[in-house]
Amino acid sequence: MKKTIFAALMLLAALTTGAQDATTQTQNVPSERAATLRFGYFSYQDVLQSAPDYATIQQNIETLRGKYQAEMKRATDEFNLKYEAFLDGLKDFAPAIRMKRQAELQELMEKNMAFKQEAARLLQKAETEALAPLKARLNQAVAKVGEQKGLAFILNTDNNAAPYLNPALGENVSAAISAELK
């Protein structure tokens, strides 16, 4: 029994010593890699806006937005005319006519509000769909620049995502990505 306990303790001591050596070796490797680890950083929004076709996409979105706004103005003007006519004849209307006209105005107002919400949703969808190919190209450009420069990763600095970046370890790759997009 004593021999078994003694053998188990010897085995445990040997394993512990081996584990400490492995831990020491593992801890040294990341510090060596950290010295050669390089990263890139850029502003996604700035690079996106510098793309040649970004201005065309935004112009198309603004044209669509103008069409929706014109339709909303027409609907608002129509509502205002009907409301003014309602107010002008309010004294002369029989109660049933007054209720009918109020219901018409309420329905028109609800339709206008629904159209405004739908227009905002459709504009957002149109912008997302219009920018999707450009964003895909931008993501490909980021990957290509990262590979060319041998970077471990590339950070997006928008929205103060990286308040401090050590320029000795990192590189601003905005210009390279913008050039790759053109």
Residue pairs with C-beta under 8 A, 6 or more apart in sequence:
37 152
37 169
38 149
38 150
38 151
38 152
38 169
38 170
38 171
39 151
39 152
39 153
39 154
39 155
39 165
39 169
39 170
39 171
40 145
40 146
40 149
40 151
40 153
40 154
40 155
40 170
40 171
40 172
40 173
41 154
41 155
41 156
41 157
41 162
41 165
41 170
41 171
41 172
41 173
42 142
42 154
42 155
42 156
42 157
42 172
42 173
42 174
42 177
43 156
43 157
43 158
43 174
44 138
44 156
44 158
45 158
46 174
47 138
47 174
47 177
47 178
47 181
48 54
48 131
48 134
48 135
48 138
50 178
50 181
51 134
51 137
51 138
51 178
51 181
51 182
52 181
52 182
53 134
54 134
57 127
57 130
57 131
57 134
60 130
61 123
61 126
61 127
61 130
64 123
64 126
65 123
68 119
68 122
68 123
71 115
71 119
72 112
72 115
72 116
72 119
75 111
75 112
75 115
76 112
78 108
79 105
79 108
79 109
79 112
82 104
82 105
82 108
83 105
86 101
86 102
86 105
90 98
93 101
137 181
138 177
138 181
141 177
141 180
141 181
142 154
142 173
142 177
144 180
145 151
145 154
145 173
145 176
145 177
145 180
146 153
146 154
146 173
148 176
149 171
149 173
149 176
151 171
151 173
154 173
155 161
155 162
155 165
155 170
157 165
